[in-house]
Amino acid sequence: MIAATLPRPAARLAALSGRARLAVAAGLGATLTLAQAPVSFWPIFFLALPPILWLWSGAERVRASFWIGWAVAFGMFLSGLYWIAEAFLVDIARHGWIMPFAIGGLSAGLALFWGAAFALAHRLGGNRGPVGLVALIGALTLAEYARTYVLTGFPWGLVAYGWLETPLAQLSAHIGPHLLGAMTLAIGGFAAWRGRGQWPTLVAMALFLGGWMIGQTRIPEETALRDDGFTVRVVQPNATQREKWSREGMPVFYNRLIDASRGGDYDIVLWPEAAVPQRIETPAVQFHDLIYAWEDVSFATGGRPALVGANRIVEEPGWRSWHNSLALIGPGGEILDFYDKHHLVPGGEFMPFQRTVARWGIRGVASSIMSLGGGMSHGPGPMTMALGDLPRVTPLICYEAIFPHQVRPPGERSEWIAHVTNDAWFGSSAGPWQHLAQARFRAIEQGLPVARSANTGVSAVIDPYGRVVSSLGIGETGFVEEVLAAPLAEPAYPRTGDLPGMLLMLTALAGAGILRRGAKS
């Protein structure tokens, strides 16, 4: 990455070895988290990426490159995913002991993708000069694709999300978040590289400024609203996870949902994930001296449709399937349709091989707290939902919003996205803000407005450019009501998906290997 003549700081970093090198790598990785919400300090890319590449240029062997990449990612994931601890504190007596193993183990496991990428880039393209830079961009981007797909995937905190508050985020509509991440690495890499002349710096500036201007041309001063005035009310009951299912809390939060759904001129109301204890297939149920009935929901809305998060049960021979679902409630409390969450949280909503491990009493955290037997069951997949005369919607439940490639079924497009979530699991940490940031990216990529309802923070209405139109923060109670923005023409990314980007990065990696081999011969 670096020529023979180095500025003094770069030379010192390249000369590090052993534990000192790994400690510095982890520290630099941790600083990259500053680019993520809620800080969103995107200049950190220019401050942290060059030192990381200088450090890597000092690796003598492929094995050393692996550990540098692993340490960078471990620091980044550990500092970026600390908020997961909040979920284990909800029932600390039962789950508190798992907390350090879960966070440390997850960070260490995810870091393997980056370690492998650094090692592969070193093997094929070396770790210096333009060939090494191209190899690293290709390998690291492919590693992020792998993190998105392998073992159900966990693409939280992608590099591209650091650009959310800048026009560069708009490029995700054209090329997707992974190629935007590759572009980020290229900007940082050329800024770090000290070759002959100033052309590497000029390339970095051209990528940054060119991307900024292209993104800026996509953003209008004012968002065009729908001609039909379609209005969504998003309700937030401010239900904390510790109180949500308590005897005292359940009636309070239910009444908040009911009261916030009364009156107004909206067309449809959106309640959060797992908003009520009532199951979808049960018209009415009594908990702690309070009757929960779908008919009451319809009465509160004045017969207007409501999208409500609730559980659903399907009885099977020898097994009861629980689903985390979103129900469409019509006049008189009739269930008009429902959507079952298909991408469940491993270790939270389900355990791998759960029918077997349930016999040993092993259950996911959420399943255990909510007494859902062996765990939840996967729905059939993404869907678009018809709402009668109202605009068709794409439902997403919680964790599903972090997967850019699984927003909707291939070939189907709705006019807006309804995202319901229970970010109360993560308290007032950075987790809910990072989750909101990813929902904003889905709006950009799909060219669709998003209505987002959370049990507590952050509920919002988002326009197709990822801008928050109105919102309720963590700890706030009430609702927001907005006429949704008109959907944009379908962008390139949801039409092409990730395959072109994967092929491009494979080509870059293979090309770097061929060039290095040719240079050696």
Buried (B, 14 or more C-beta within 10 A) or exposed (E): BBEEEBEEEBBBBBEBEEEEBBEBBBBBBBBBBBBBBEEBBBEBBBBBBBBBBBBBBBBEEBEBBBBBBBBBBBBBBBBBBBBBBBBBBBBEEEBEEBBEEBBEEBBBBBBBBBBBBBBBBBBBBBBBBBBBBBBBBBBBBBBBBBBBBEEBBBBBBBBBBBBBBBBBBBBBBBBBBBBBBBBBBBBBBBBBBBBEEEEBBEBBBEBBEEBBEBBEEBBEEEBEBBEEEBBBBBBBBBBBBEBBBEEEBBBBBBEBBBBBBEEBEBBBBBBBBBBBBBBBBBBEBEBEEBEBBBBBBBBBBEEBBBBBBBBBBEEEEEEEBBBBBBBBBBBEBEBBBBBBBBBBBBBBBBBEEBEEBBEEEBBBBBBBBBEBBBBBBBBEEBBBBEBEEBBBBBBBBBBBBBBBBBBBEEEEBBBBBBBBBBBBBBBBBBBBBBBBBBBBBBBBBBBBBBBBBBBBBBBBBBBBBBBBBEBBBBEBBBBBBBBBBBBBEEBBBBEEBBEBBBEBBBEBBBBBBEBBEEEEE
